[in-house]
């Protein structure tokens, strides 16, 4: 017997209700979850929705409307469940049912079989459950496919995504100077779209599952403790306000191990204090990760507290990602982080679209490619440097479990791969215990 619940599951003040499907399979309780388009505030849902004695006419009407929407969706799913074996009530099935509920004219049989057209359907299905960053990545892959089709003067069909397509797609990308890992990433996205289509009954190539998308080894660039010290000790007279602000954020990122989408949202109100075993108050920061939606509690390093004390308990001023990336490069240059190392950096390409679209916004036509080679280290610094620096600098001195709790990696394999640790590295590490 299946049951259907509607829940508010978000850290934001306003969000779409989630629908949760509960059922028992082989004696074990299971549940699947998907988003609806019922938009409510956390305050209304927690305090007003289940109140049968509402007097405010606006809230009462809202309660009636929302209950009506909930009942219709509940009935719709209950009927759909009668038509399938409960073992097929997967997460994708539930999401597809919600999509079909809101798009009743779109039947499975009429779904597009062209890869590019199906991509739009796929993105629409995923839009309410993925982060802004993931949506952006999907659109980047989609636009690459558009350019591929334009140059090849063809329309790729889902069933055509096979080894032959892979080789031709790779050839096209290499011709246009895409990095090997970028090509693999985009191919993985195309495979994901094809598998989504397969689930919905669209024919795919029998070679699809065997298309390999390897990860190629890249340089793991990070700032050492010595380099961080050089940054901390920059003569204040050499930094303008923007650079000083970015410098503090850079140090914070290197001692908290968080993504720019998270640490740039840090505020004084997120800080908590707890007593340790010695009854000494220790500072922590609590927040929800944007990418993973995980609730995080991260201890604040004394270096972070020094910056907060300098700023009267406040974090530095919030700045945009592009400006932050630009400023921290200059901060590292001023700190003389100038030794040449192997790496890759993004270079802007001049495209025909730029000349044809003079009135368009710059970001609509800009394209970038990675250039590999030997560069002064400061040129390779990006917002991700803090996360990798934290993990690398403290690996081996802080238990891996604690580090993973801070970085948010779910398995040790993922964490070690992130650090670029090989079997030889691990074997050498053991020798220190002999």
Secondary structure, 3 states (H helix, E strand, C coil): CCEEEEECCCCCCEEEEEEEEEEEECCEEEEEEEEEEEEEEHHHHHHCCCCCCCCCHHHHHHHHHHHHHHHHHHHHHHHHHHCCCHHHCCHHHHHHHHHHHHCCCCCHHHCCCEHHHHHHHHHHHHCCCCCHHHHHHHHHHHHHHHHHHHHHCCCCEHHHCCHHHHHHHHHHHHHCCCCHHHHHHHHHHHHHHHHHHHHCCCCCCCCHHHCCCCCCCCCCCCCCHHHHHHHHCCCHHHCCHHHHHHHHHHHHHHHHCCCHHHHCCCCHHHEEEEECCCCCEEEEEEEECCCCCCEEEEECCHHHHHHHHHCCCCCCCCCCHHHHHHHHHHHHHHCCCCCEEEEEEEEEECCHHHHHCCCCCHHHHCEEEEEEEEEEHHHHCCCCHHHHHHHHHHECCECHHHHHHHHCCCCHHHHHHHHCCCHHHHHHHHHCCC
